[in-house]
């Protein structure tokens, strides 16, 4: 039952449906077993010449009634058993998706998107097959042979039945052997499918880069390699199944031949009636399908077991970032941030990215962070969002240790604009609102503050324009400004801008900053930027260098130091002059 630890509650929840389905399945099997007996009686009466028109009518009506009963109860067992497996499939997929939402960023750094997609589609489909077709066919394969054996003993002899069942013992041994070697083959097959899915997903996501560098042929070869490996693993599995099924059918046919031959001998010597012979061999023939399905069932359950193991490994993953037992009961934060002696090394890293950071940002103040690439600016932003864990007693918001603030409260209280904006393939309105049920007035106001309202109005469908996958139909600047609009919806007490103005020109940047200044007066704002023009009016500015705060002060104070900040400022002045000269000749 350990393998079922994450799914047994879903199965038990539908126990009644399964019981009803199994009951209907048993009725179908009983009705199927009655048919050969009726044909045996008809044969005996024909042989004894006691068969009349009235008898014909009775047996005909009886067979029609059995056929209608089989059809009716077959519908119900399929509805309840297959329906339950579909419900379990949907519930398990919801559970997997919800769990993936809880896992930390670091988990996605080490697991490929295509592999996770394979888990959410192919693996869960295999589990559904095991709990649907697998259960139904296995019960059918168990009930029919047992019932058929009873009926065979009733119409035939013990000796005949024992001889016919000898080949089936060999079948059980052969099936056990195949199932042992099949498990590894199924694992390899599903791993190959995951690799192929990841290759395709990565290719589709980066299709514009591939075309820009004319690497279509190389990518086709890469996918072809993954596809061939997937085919090879599937063909290995198919070869085993192709060997197993003929073996099963051959052994089953041996049993059938024995029944025909030895039963015929018994009829010749008068030890069995002709009707009994017909019924007996019909029952023996009914064993063929359950026996033949053993290989198919073995494949279904092996794939289901491997897939369940793969899903279990994900569901066993504990989120690195989660609420602890000592979280405080607060609904919202105001915005004072204090950082004390903060050191941070990424999980699996060897050297610290941040070293000895000490900082205080009063409520309503604006802090700007500048520094060279790789100095730790975005890392500090990630820690304020608790995308990675920090030690207790290092970061405080409103006097509370950040590890004691509920994650939902912390992240809802921070309007975050990432360095690389991500838009969903839906409308501009939905991307700005992001399922927060903001009014049209709030969405329009946010878009105006972000400086993207006029661009939106130029689109044919305005706010109802579909932006395409990852916002492909928009420019980089438009995507960043929509991300800014999304961040300021709801007036969060803390705004965190991670170099979000890098894709806009200087004039647009001034317009956005002018609009933002109105809402930044009463909120705590942190602006990470490479442009001095974006942060020169901040209340305080820190310069990060190799993970340390190298300089601290206002714009004028830092210029007076003539250090790193002064050097960056001079380089940007020169760059701006060159840009102006290039534009105006």
Phi, psi and omega in degrees: 000347182299325179295334183266013189301329183261003184228346186296328178294326178291322179291314182296330179297334181249025181303316181299319179296318178296320180297315178298317179297318180293320177301314179295324178295319179298317179300317178301315181296321178297316180295322178295324181286338179287331185298311179300324180297321178295317178296326177295317178296319178299316180298315179297319181291325176294319180296322181272001179058038177251010184276123183241175178297318180296321177296317178302316180296317181298312181293324179296313178297322179296317179293322177296316179299319178297318180298316179295318179297317178299314181297317183294308183287335175293321176302313185291320180291325176294319181297314185284318182282308179294323178297319178297320180295326178292321178294316178299319178301312181295317180295319180293321178295320175299317181296317179296314181297316180297322180292320178297328177294332183276338184291151187282164181304323183298331179296320182284343175289339186243001180230132185283146180299316181298324178294317178295323177296322178296322177297316185286344182246288187295314183294316181292328175296321177296322178294319178299319178298320180295320182272358176248273181299322182300310181294315183298311184290323179295320177295317178298319181289339177272316185291314184297313179299319181296312180294320179297322178298317178299315180292325179295319177293332181286320183261345181238202181247163178294319181298315178300316182294318180297317180296319181293333184270352179301313179299333182290335175294317176298325179296318180297319179295315180296321179296318178300320178296314181295322182294328180293319183274348183283330187301311181296323179297320179294319178301313180297321181295316183285329174294321178295322177297320179297317179298316179296318178298317179296319179299315180294316181298316180295321180295313181296322181293326183254026186299327181290322177292319179301315180290323181297327181259009178053047182254024182301316183296318179297319179291326176296319178295321179297315179292321180300322178296314179295322180293319179294321177295319177297319178296319181298317179294322178290321179293326176297318178292318180297321179299318178295316179294324179293329176282324184290314184297313176299324178298316179297314182294324179296313180296319179297321180294325177300317177299319182293319179296319178299318180297317179296313185290303186291324176296321177297320177299317180296323178293318181300320181272005176079014179273353179212139178284161179297321178295321176297321178298315179298313181296317182300312183289332174293317176297320178296322177295330179292342178283342185298312183295313177300322179291317180295333182280353182300315179297318179297317178297319179301317178297316181299312183289328176293314178297318179297320181294315179296316180296320179295323176297319180293318177294320179299322180298325178288313183292340177281343180296129177265132177300131177291326181253116179200165178291134177274178182287345185250032179292150181273153182267084178230153181257337185202153177248158183266315173139001177283127184240129177233128178242128184236118173046050184277122169243145179211134174234131180297146178306126181088352179278168183245337181236143182294142178269327175240141184222119172058044181280124174233128188199143174228127177240113181287156178303128179089354179279162175245122177252134175248142180235122178233166180159166180290164177302132179086010182277350176109013183296306181293330177299318179297321178296318179297325180287325177294332176272357184056043171281344172225154181281145172234163178294153173298147175080019180250320180235130179234140173233122184057031179087351179266136172301133184301332179286348180259354178274128178306135183304318182297321179291314181301310187283331175289339183270357181242120173273110190248131174242109184286165179295322177247100184295143178238123177246145179272155184281067178220199183281163176298320179302312181294325179292324178285315182289319178052049174063031178256004176058041177285153179285164178299323180297318180294320181293318179295317180298315180296321180292326177290318178298322181281354177075026182242359184298314182296325177294319181295320181293341179277345178285147182303322184253016176052233183289346179267012178290130176281127186272351181081173182299126181058022179072035188296334183279356182252159175282166179300319179294319179295320179296318180294321181289325175294324177295324177294316178300320179297323184289328187267356175297133178089000178051062178295149182287344178231131175246133183231110182250111183262086178051047188273000181250013184291336184263007179247157180282171185298319181295314178296323179300317180296321180294318180295315181295325178295318178292321181291330183300332181290323182266348181274355181295326186245011179235156175281125185236138176235119182244118174259126185204155171267341183268126177294326182298334182283338190233004186295338180264009181292152179297322176212150183230134173243146177248117178268137178216115182054040174085001179243156173280105183276326181217153183210135178158192175273177181302311182293320180296321181288325176295323181294334179289335182053046179251223183297316181298316180298319180297316178298319182296316180295321179295321181288325175299317179295318180297319179295322179295318179297323179294319179295317180297324180292322182288317188259002175074000000 
